[in-house]
């Protein structure tokens, strides 16, 4: 019985938010990637799902949101094609230098 309690305790200890954050920091460092907050990965996931045209309800389930509004308004940061075109146009304009 003591062994079972220790295993349950270990399982709970590993799901503490601080421990998840620490593991994420450790794994990011080991992988040699830029350090970001663990929570930012949720936004990235939501944005990638939206960019891949995953149905919003499916994205909501993957992100484990209870309301579709949270998924759509907070966790998806994907510009429309019109926005992308406008930004490319702006970039080209800003990239031009006046001849001297």
C-alpha positions as CSV (number, residue, x, y, z in Angstrom):
1,X,0.0,0.0,0.0
2,X,2.9,2.4,0.8
3,X,4.3,1.8,-2.7
4,X,1.0,2.7,-4.3
5,X,0.7,5.9,-2.3
6,X,4.2,6.9,-3.4
7,X,3.4,6.2,-7.1
8,X,0.2,8.3,-6.8
9,X,2.1,11.0,-5.0
10,X,4.8,11.0,-7.7
11,X,2.1,11.2,-10.4
12,X,0.5,14.2,-8.7
13,X,3.8,15.9,-8.2
14,X,4.6,15.7,-11.9
15,X,1.3,17.4,-12.8
16,X,1.9,20.4,-10.6
17,X,2.0,23.5,-12.8
18,X,5.4,24.6,-11.5
19,X,6.8,21.1,-12.4
20,X,5.3,21.3,-15.9
21,X,6.9,24.7,-16.4
22,X,10.3,23.5,-15.1
23,X,10.2,20.4,-17.4
24,X,9.3,22.6,-20.3
25,X,12.2,24.9,-19.6
26,X,14.6,21.9,-19.2
27,X,13.4,20.3,-22.4
28,X,13.6,23.5,-24.4
29,X,17.2,24.1,-23.2
30,X,18.1,20.5,-24.1
31,X,16.6,20.9,-27.6
32,X,18.4,24.2,-28.1
33,X,15.3,26.2,-28.9
34,X,14.4,29.7,-28.0
35,X,12.8,29.9,-24.5
36,X,9.1,30.8,-24.5
37,X,6.4,30.5,-21.9
38,X,4.7,27.1,-21.8
39,X,1.3,28.9,-22.0
40,X,2.4,30.5,-25.3
41,X,2.4,27.0,-26.9
42,X,-1.4,27.0,-26.5
43,X,-1.6,30.1,-28.6
44,X,0.8,28.7,-31.2
45,X,-1.2,25.5,-31.4
46,X,-4.5,27.4,-31.8
47,X,-2.9,29.6,-34.5
48,X,-1.5,26.6,-36.4
49,X,-4.8,24.7,-36.2
50,X,-6.6,27.8,-37.7
51,X,-3.9,28.2,-40.4
52,X,-4.4,24.6,-41.3
53,X,-8.2,25.2,-41.7
54,X,-9.0,22.8,-38.8
55,X,-12.7,23.3,-38.0
56,X,-13.0,25.6,-34.9
57,X,-15.0,23.0,-33.0
58,X,-12.2,20.5,-33.4
59,X,-9.6,23.1,-32.4
60,X,-11.8,23.9,-29.3
61,X,-11.7,20.2,-28.3
62,X,-7.9,19.9,-28.9
63,X,-7.3,23.0,-26.8
64,X,-9.8,21.8,-24.2
65,X,-11.9,25.0,-24.2
66,X,-15.4,25.0,-22.9
67,X,-16.5,27.9,-25.1
68,X,-15.9,28.4,-28.8
69,X,-15.5,32.2,-28.3
70,X,-12.3,31.6,-26.3
71,X,-10.8,29.5,-29.1
72,X,-11.8,32.0,-31.8
73,X,-11.1,35.3,-30.1
74,X,-8.1,34.6,-27.8
75,X,-6.2,31.6,-29.1
76,X,-6.2,32.0,-32.9
77,X,-3.9,34.6,-34.4
78,X,-4.0,34.0,-38.1
79,X,-4.2,36.9,-40.5
80,X,-6.5,36.7,-43.4
81,X,-5.2,36.5,-47.0
82,X,-6.1,40.1,-47.5
83,X,-4.0,41.0,-44.4
84,X,-1.1,39.0,-45.7
85,X,-1.3,40.7,-49.1
86,X,-1.4,44.1,-47.4
87,X,1.6,43.3,-45.3
88,X,3.6,42.0,-48.3
89,X,2.8,45.2,-50.1
90,X,3.9,47.3,-47.1
91,X,7.1,45.3,-46.8
92,X,7.9,45.9,-50.5
93,X,7.2,49.6,-50.1
94,X,9.3,49.9,-46.9
95,X,12.1,47.9,-48.6
96,X,12.5,50.5,-51.4
97,X,15.2,53.1,-50.9
98,X,15.2,56.4,-52.6
99,X,18.0,56.8,-55.1
100,X,20.5,59.4,-53.9
